[in-house]
Amino acid sequence: MDGRPLIGVSTYLEAGTRWGVWELEAALLPAAYPRLVQRAGGLACMLPPDDPSLAAAAVARLDGLVVAGGPDVDPVRYGADRDPRTGPPAPARDVWELALIHAALASGTPLLGICRGMQLLNVALGGTLVQHLEGHAEVVGTFGTHPVKPVPGTLYASLAPEGVSVPTYHHQSVSRLGRDLVPSAYAEDGTVEALELPAGPGWVLGVQWHPEMGEDLRVMEGLVRAAG
C-alpha cells in the first residue's frame, strides 16, 4: 500500500456555484491547497462542513489536518462586538472547523492552520483577533507578498530558519494569544505571522500567510513528515 499520509483539508460550502450548465451549492476548495499537500508528499482529502459531533471521528481517520483560509471568524466566537469592516459570518464553517481543531488537539493529530485556520486555532484556545489592519491585503482579490522573520528556537524556525517573503492576503490578525500558544514569526510591522503550541501533544503550527500560493514547500512538508 502507498505509505503517504492522509491529510484532511477543510473546505467551503458555497451557494450559487457555477460550473458547466449547473448553478448549485457546492463544497469547494481552491485547488492550490490539495496540490500543496500532494507536492509535499501527502494524500489530500477534502472535509466539507458537517455535524461538529462527528469531528473526532473524522480526525481519527486522518494522519494530519489542515484548516484552510477563508472568511472572517465571527467575533462572537471570541466575545467581541463586530467591527463594520468584518465580513459576514460563516457559522457552519466556524463550528465545524473549531470542532476539528479541538479534536486534533485532543488526539495529537498534526495540525496546520493557514490564515483563517491560524486565527481559528488562536480562538479555539481562548485568544482574540484584531478585526482589521492595513497593509496585508493591498489589492482586493490579489495576493501580495511581504517578509516574515522567524523566532529562533521555534518549530517554524526549524523549518525555515531565515527570513522569507511570503504570499499574503488578510485583514485580520492575532490580538491576545490563546492558551499556551507562542509566536514563531513576525511581519516587519509586528503582526504575528506564525504561532505554535510547543507544549501540546502533537505537531501544531499556524501561519498567517498562504503557502499554497507560493513555491516554498517547507511548512507543508513539516506537517506531512509529522503525519507520516
C-alpha positions as CSV (number, residue, x, y, z in Angstrom):
1,M,0.0,0.0,0.0
2,D,1.1,3.6,-0.6
3,G,2.6,5.0,2.6
4,R,1.8,8.6,2.0
5,P,-0.1,10.2,5.0
6,L,-3.7,11.2,4.5
7,I,-4.1,14.9,5.1
8,G,-7.6,16.4,5.5
9,V,-8.2,19.9,4.4
10,S,-11.3,21.9,5.5
11,T,-13.5,23.3,2.7
12,Y,-16.2,25.9,2.0
13,L,-19.9,25.4,1.4
14,E,-20.9,28.0,-1.2
15,A,-24.3,28.7,-2.6
16,G,-24.8,29.6,-6.3
17,T,-21.5,28.0,-7.5
18,R,-21.4,27.7,-11.3
19,W,-19.7,25.0,-13.5
20,G,-20.8,23.8,-16.9
21,V,-24.6,24.1,-17.1
22,W,-25.0,24.0,-13.3
23,E,-25.5,26.5,-10.6
24,L,-25.7,24.7,-7.2
25,E,-24.4,24.8,-3.7
26,A,-21.0,23.2,-3.7
27,A,-18.3,22.0,-1.3
28,L,-15.2,23.6,-2.8
29,L,-11.6,24.5,-2.0
30,P,-9.1,26.4,-4.1
31,A,-7.1,23.7,-5.9
32,A,-3.8,25.1,-4.6
33,Y,-4.4,23.5,-1.2
34,P,-4.7,19.9,-2.3
35,R,-1.9,20.5,-4.8
36,L,0.4,21.7,-2.0
37,V,-0.4,18.6,0.1
38,Q,0.4,16.4,-2.9
39,R,3.6,18.3,-3.8
40,A,4.7,17.8,-0.1
41,G,4.2,14.1,-0.3
42,G,0.7,13.6,1.2
43,L,-2.7,12.4,0.0
44,A,-5.3,15.2,0.2
45,C,-8.8,14.7,1.5
46,M,-11.5,17.4,1.5
47,L,-13.5,17.9,4.6
48,P,-16.8,19.9,4.0
49,P,-18.7,21.3,7.0
50,D,-20.5,18.6,8.9
51,D,-22.1,18.0,12.3
52,P,-19.5,19.1,14.8
53,S,-20.2,16.0,16.9
54,L,-18.6,14.0,14.1
55,A,-15.3,15.9,14.1
56,A,-13.4,13.5,16.3
57,A,-14.5,10.6,14.1
58,A,-13.3,12.4,11.0
59,V,-9.9,13.4,12.5
60,A,-9.4,9.8,13.8
61,R,-9.3,8.7,10.1
62,L,-6.7,11.2,9.2
63,D,-2.9,11.4,9.6
64,G,-2.9,15.2,9.6
65,L,-5.2,18.1,9.4
66,V,-5.1,21.5,7.5
67,V,-7.6,24.2,8.4
68,A,-7.7,26.3,5.3
69,G,-8.1,30.1,4.7
70,G,-11.4,31.7,4.1
71,P,-13.9,34.2,5.6
72,D,-13.5,36.1,8.7
73,V,-14.1,34.3,12.0
74,D,-17.4,35.5,13.6
75,P,-16.4,37.8,16.5
76,V,-19.0,36.2,18.7
77,R,-16.6,33.2,18.9
78,Y,-14.2,35.3,20.9
79,G,-16.6,37.6,22.7
80,A,-16.1,40.8,20.7
81,D,-18.5,43.2,19.1
82,R,-18.5,43.2,15.3
83,D,-16.3,45.7,13.6
84,P,-18.2,47.1,10.5
85,R,-15.2,46.0,8.3
86,T,-15.5,42.4,9.4
87,G,-17.0,40.2,6.8
88,P,-20.3,38.2,7.0
89,P,-20.2,35.2,9.4
90,A,-19.9,31.6,8.2
91,P,-21.4,29.9,11.2
92,A,-21.5,26.3,9.9
93,R,-17.8,26.5,8.9
94,D,-16.8,28.2,12.3
95,V,-18.4,25.4,14.4
96,W,-17.1,22.6,12.2
97,E,-13.5,23.8,12.0
98,L,-13.4,24.7,15.7
99,A,-14.6,21.1,16.4
100,L,-11.9,19.8,14.0
101,I,-9.2,21.8,15.8
102,H,-10.3,20.6,19.3
103,A,-10.4,17.0,18.0
104,A,-6.9,17.3,16.5
105,L,-5.5,18.8,19.7
106,A,-7.2,16.1,21.9
107,S,-5.8,13.3,19.7
108,G,-2.4,14.7,19.0
109,T,-3.1,14.7,15.2
110,P,-0.6,17.0,13.4
111,L,-2.4,20.3,12.7
112,L,-1.6,23.2,10.3
113,G,-3.8,26.3,10.3
114,I,-3.5,28.6,7.2
115,C,-4.6,32.3,7.5
116,R,-8.2,31.9,8.9
117,G,-7.0,28.5,10.2
118,M,-4.3,30.1,12.3
119,Q,-6.8,32.6,13.6
120,L,-9.3,29.9,14.5
121,L,-6.6,28.0,16.3
122,N,-6.0,31.1,18.4
123,V,-9.7,31.5,19.1
124,A,-10.1,27.8,19.9
125,L,-7.6,28.2,22.7
126,G,-9.2,31.4,24.1
127,G,-7.4,34.0,22.1
128,T,-8.8,37.1,20.3
129,L,-8.3,38.8,17.0
130,V,-7.7,42.2,15.5
131,Q,-10.7,42.6,13.2
132,H,-9.0,45.0,10.8
133,L,-5.4,46.0,10.0
134,E,-4.0,47.7,6.9
135,G,-1.2,46.7,4.6
136,H,-1.6,42.9,4.4
137,A,-4.2,42.8,1.6
138,E,-3.4,45.7,-0.6
139,V,-5.5,44.9,-3.7
140,V,-8.9,43.2,-3.4
141,G,-8.7,39.7,-4.8
142,T,-4.9,39.7,-5.4
143,F,-2.3,38.1,-3.2
144,G,0.6,40.3,-2.2
145,T,3.9,39.5,-0.6
146,H,5.8,40.7,2.5
147,P,8.7,39.4,4.6
148,V,8.3,37.4,7.8
149,K,11.1,36.8,10.3
150,P,11.1,33.5,12.3
151,V,11.6,33.4,16.1
152,P,14.7,31.4,16.8
153,G,14.2,28.1,18.7
154,T,10.6,27.6,17.4
155,L,9.1,24.8,15.3
156,Y,8.7,27.2,12.5
157,A,12.3,28.4,12.7
158,S,13.4,24.7,12.4
159,L,11.5,24.5,9.1
160,A,12.6,28.0,7.7
161,P,15.4,29.4,9.8
162,E,15.9,32.5,7.6
163,G,13.6,35.4,6.9
164,V,11.4,34.9,3.8
165,S,8.9,36.7,1.6
166,V,5.5,35.0,1.8
167,P,2.2,35.2,-0.2
168,T,-0.3,37.1,1.9
169,Y,-3.9,38.2,1.8
170,H,-5.6,39.0,5.1
171,H,-7.0,42.0,7.0
172,Q,-7.3,40.3,10.4
173,S,-4.7,39.0,12.8
174,V,-4.0,37.7,16.2
175,S,-4.5,40.0,19.2
176,R,-4.4,38.2,22.5
177,L,-2.7,34.8,22.2
178,G,-4.6,31.7,23.1
179,R,-3.6,29.4,26.0
180,D,0.0,28.0,25.6
181,L,0.4,29.4,22.1
182,V,3.7,31.2,21.3
183,P,4.5,33.4,18.3
184,S,7.0,31.9,15.9
185,A,7.2,34.5,13.2
186,Y,6.5,38.2,12.8
187,A,5.9,40.7,10.0
188,E,8.0,43.9,9.9
189,D,5.1,45.8,11.5
190,G,5.0,43.4,14.5
191,T,2.0,41.4,13.3
192,V,2.1,37.8,14.5
193,E,2.6,35.8,11.3
194,A,3.0,32.3,12.8
195,L,2.2,30.7,16.1
196,E,2.6,27.2,17.6
197,L,1.8,25.1,20.6
198,P,5.2,23.9,21.9
199,A,3.8,22.0,24.9
200,G,1.0,20.3,23.1
201,P,0.6,16.5,22.5
202,G,1.5,16.8,18.8
203,W,2.8,19.0,15.9
204,V,0.7,22.2,15.9
205,L,1.5,25.3,13.8
206,G,-0.4,28.2,12.3
207,V,0.8,30.6,9.6
208,Q,-1.0,33.8,8.6
209,W,0.2,33.7,5.0
210,H,-0.8,31.3,2.2
211,P,1.9,28.8,1.5
212,E,-0.3,27.2,-1.2
213,M,0.2,30.3,-3.3
214,G,4.0,30.0,-3.3
215,E,6.8,27.6,-4.1
216,D,8.1,27.1,-0.6
217,L,7.0,23.6,0.5
218,R,8.7,23.5,3.9
219,V,5.7,24.2,6.1
220,M,3.6,21.6,4.4
221,E,6.5,19.2,4.3
222,G,6.8,19.6,8.0
223,L,3.2,18.6,8.5
224,V,3.5,15.6,6.2
225,R,6.6,14.4,8.0
226,A,4.9,14.7,11.3
227,A,1.9,12.8,10.0
228,G,3.9,10.0,8.4
